[in-house]
Amino acid sequence: MRSNRVLRSPGGLSVRLDVRSVIVVGLLLLAALAAGVVLIGTGDFAIPAADVVRALFGGGNAGQEFIVNELRLPRVLVGLLVGASLGLGGALFQAVTRNPLGSPDVLGLGQGATAGALVVIVLFSGSAAQVTAGALVGGLVTGVSIYLLAWKQGVHGYRLVLVGIGVSAVVTAVNGYLMTVSDIVDAARAVVWMTGSLDGRDWAQVWPLLALCAVLVPLVLGNARGLRLMEMGDDVSHALGVRVERVRALLMIAAVLLTASATAAAGPVSFVALTAPQLARRLTRAPGPNLLASLCMGAALLVVADWASQKAFGAGQIPVGVITGVLGGVYLLWLLVTERRAGRI
């Protein structure tokens, strides 16, 4: 039996809360923020966590405040926002497809965003802002293409996954071609971007991500009930008053925007969108998409991975995408074996 609590407002509105899920979300949020504080204090000029907190609230000396608020805080905020966007986007894709493999990594959205960025880098030698815009457009075009190709009197989970895998293969080939025709300077720049990194991120990446999350997160959470009912099947959802295709299209657009904007800000950081929802589900042990838990898990995962990229390899700092790729690849193999034993693939 699960422990639930019902909150009722004076106007008669009631909300049922799963106590374990609330506790898990709170702990994950605290873990993400604590990891962010530790990460801000990490670097050539180490700052104790207490001094970081003091500087964040304007109580440090001038040197600490400059390092914390101008140099390191934007990077950590981008990491938190990118991780949260990927975690939430992955939870939406997995809930819509009703498949634990239905993540942006598998469906090809990251490759689509990469293609957009490569076009700007290789063909136009664009600036950093133009590369970001190209990645966002590439991700959006890929997401819309997958949805339209998978449409046949509605969009169903396995068809969406299979179409996404096919589109991913095509876009990957296009990316390979663009790399082969680029000159050495553009190719080196593209490889750095394709790895996925938080290096050099500043307030210019923070504000667009923050604004997008401020719009999309409430929109997604407002449709969480319909998404949960859709997991019982389209016919049951229709009978319960859910406008299935409208809700599905709205949430798919939100998931594509979240994933594309995160990729545009930090490059294709792999496997966070795949692993965060599944780890959140295992912690909450709750049915449904676990949207808030996935959001917080994604933020915590990416910040911890960025800390590991700076500390675990001595002086040789590596991009955060390498860390998430290694850990995510191991998790994907475990997930495939588990799904096969369960007879689902």
N, C-alpha and C positions, 0 to 999 in steps of 0.2 A: 504494500500500500504506500502511495506517495503522500507526503504531507503538503496540503494545499491550504491557502488562506484566501478568503474573499473579502475585498475592500469595497465598501458601499459609501457613495457620496450622499449628501442630503437630498440631491435631486433624483435619487433612485438609480444612478449609474453604478454598476457593480463590476469589479475586475477581479478575476481569480489569479492568484499568484502561486507559482510552484516555489516552495521555500528553498529547496535544494538549488534550483536554477538561479534564484535571486542571489544566494550565497556565492555560487560559482561565478556569476557575472561580477559581483562585487570584488571577489578575490582576484579575478583576472584583470579587472580594471586597476586594482592596487598594484598588481605585479607589473603591468605595463608602465604605470607611472613611476614605480620604484626603479624599474630597469632603465627608464628614460633619465632619471636623476643620476644613476650610476654612469650611464653612457655620456652624459654631459660632463661629468667629472673625469672622463677617460681621455687621455691624449698625452702629448709631449709635456704639457704643463698640467699635471694631475691636480685635481681639486677635490677635497673631501666632500662627501654627500651633504653634510650639514652646511658647509660653506656654499654649496650649489643652491640649496634651498634658500639660504639667506640672500644670495645674490638674485635669485628669481623674484624675491619680494622686495628688492631694492636695498638690502641691508649689507651688501658686501663692499669691499673696497673698489676703486675705479677699475683696476686691472681685472679683477674677478668678474665684475659686472660686464665688462666689454667682452671677455672671453665667453662667458656663459650666455649672455643675451644676444650678442651679435654674431659670434662665430659658431657656437655649438648648438644653441637652442633651435634654430631653424632646421638643422639637419635632423634632430630628434623629432621635431614636430612633423616633418615630412615623413619620417619613418613610421610614426604612429598613425598618421592619416593614410599612408599607402597601405600599411598592414591592415588597418581597419577596413579600408575600401576593398581590398582583396578578400579578406575574410567574409565580409558581408556579400560581396559579389559571388564568391564561391558557394556560399550557403543558398543564395537565390537560384543559381544554376542547378545545384544538386537537388533542390526541392522541386523545381519546375520539371526537370528531367526524371525525377525519382530514381536517381542513379548516383552512387558515390563517386563515379568516375566523370560525372558531368560537370567538370570545372573548366574555367577559362583556359587552363594549360592544355587540356585535352581537346577542347573545342576549337582552338586555334586563334583565340582573340589576341593573345600575346604575340603570336607570329604576325597577325594582321597589323597590330600596332608597330611591330618591328619593321614591317614592309613600308608603312607610311613614313617612319623615321628614315629608313634607308633611301627612299626616293628623294627626300629632302637633302640628305647628306651627299649621296652619290651624284645625283643629277643636277642639283642646284647649289651645292656647297652652302647650305643654309646656316643661319645662326642658331644658337641654342634655343631661342624662343620659337623659331620656325621648325626646328626638329621636334619640339614638344607638340606644336600644333599638328605637324604631320603624323606623329604617333597617335594623337587623339583621333584624327580623321581616319587613319588606317584601321584603328580598332572599331570605330563606329561602322565603317563600310563593311568590314568583315562580319560584325555581329548582325547587321541587317541582311547581308547576303545569306548567312547561315539560316536565319529565321525564314526568309522567303523560300529558299531551296527546300527547307524541311516542311513547308506548309502543304498540307493536303487535307482539306476539310478540318483544319486545326493542326496544332503542333503537338506531337507526342514524344515522350522521353527518348526512347531508343533511336527513333528516326533522327532526332536532333543531334544526338551524340554521334551517330554514324555520319551524318552530313558534316558535322563539325570536324571529325577526323579527316574526311576527304578534303575539305577546304583547307585544313591545317597543312596537309601534305602538299597541296598546290602552292599555297603561300610560302611554305618553307623552300620549295624549289625556286620560286621567284626571288626570295631573299638570297639564296645561293648564287643565282645569276647576277643580281645586283652587286654582290661582293666580288665576283670574278671580273666584272667590267670596270670596277672602281680603281682609282690610282692608290698608291701605297698610303698616302696621307689620309685620304678619306676612308680607306679600309681600316686603318688603325683606329681612327676616330669611331667608326661604326662598331668595331669589335668591343671597344670600351663601353659604348652605350648598350650593346646587346647583352653584356654580362649582367647588368643590373647592379646599380651602385647608388649610394647616398652621398658620395663624395661631392663636395662643392655645392651642395644644395643650400639655398638661402631663402629669404622671405618671398622672393618672386615665385617660388614653387609652393609656398605655404598657403598664401591667400586664395588662389584659385581652387586648390584642393579643399580648403576649409569651407569656402562658399558652396562648392558642389555638395559636400557632405551635409552641410546645414540644410540644403534643400532635399536631397535624396533620402537621407536616413529617416526623417519623419514620414516621408511619403511611403517608403518601404514598410516601416513599422505600422503605419496606418492600414496597410493591406495584409498584415500578417495573418489575420483570422481567415481571410479568403484563401491565402496560400496554404494554410494548414488544412482547410477543408478540401482543397484540391488534391491533397495527397491520398484521399479516399477514392479518387476517381472523378472523371468529369461528370458522369451522370448523377452521382450523389451530390456533387457540388452544385449542379444546376438545380436539383430538387431543393437544396437548402438556400437557394436565392443568390448564389455566386455567379456573376457574369464571367465565366471561365476565360474565354478568349481575351476579353478586355483586361482582366487582372493579369493574365499570363503575359500579354504583350507589354503592359505597363511595367511589370516587374522585370521582364527581359531587357527592356530599354534601360531601366535603372541599373541593372547588373552590368550591361555593356558599358554604360557611362562610367560607373565606378571603376571597372577594370581598365578601361581605356585611359581614364585620367590618371590612375595609379601608375600604369605603364609609362604614360607620357612624362610623369614626374620623376620616376626612378629607374626607367628601363624595365625590361621584362624580368622581374623578380619571380622566379619560378616556384611552383608548388605550395606557396602560402595559401592560395585560394583553394587548393585541393585538400590540404591537411587540416587547416584551421576548423572548418565545419565538423569534420569527423572527430577531431580531438575534443571539440566543445560538446558534441553529442555524447561522447563517452564519459565526460565529466558530469554533465547534467543528468544523464540517464533519462532524458525526457523525450517524448515523441515530438514530431514537428520540426520545423527548420532551425530552431535555436538561433535566431537572427542576432540578438544582442550578445549572446555568448560567443558566437562566431566572430563578430566584430571585435570584441575585446581580445579573443584568442589570437586573431590575426595581428592586431597591434602589438601584443606581447611577444609573439613569435618573431616578428621582423626586428623589433628593437633588441631582443636578446641575440638574434643572429648577427646584427650589426656590431654589438659588443663583442661577440665571439670572433668576428672577422678582424677586430682590432687587437684582441688580447691573446687569442689562442695560437697564433703563429709568430709570436715574437715580434721582431721589427718588420717582418714582411706582411703588412696589412693586405688583405685580399678583399675583393668586392663582396658585398653581402649576398649577391645572387649566387655566388659559388657555394656559400654555406647552405642556403636554402635549397639549392639544386641537389647537393649531396644528401642532405637529410630527407628531402622530399622524394628523391629517387628510391631510397631505402624504404620509405613509408609506402610508396606506390607498389613496390614489389610485394611487401607484406599484405597490402590491401588486395592485390590481385590473387594472391594465394588464398587469403581468407574468403574472398568471394567465390573462388573456384571450389573450395571445399564445401561451401554452403550451397553449391549448385546453382548460383545465380549467373555465372558466366561459363 
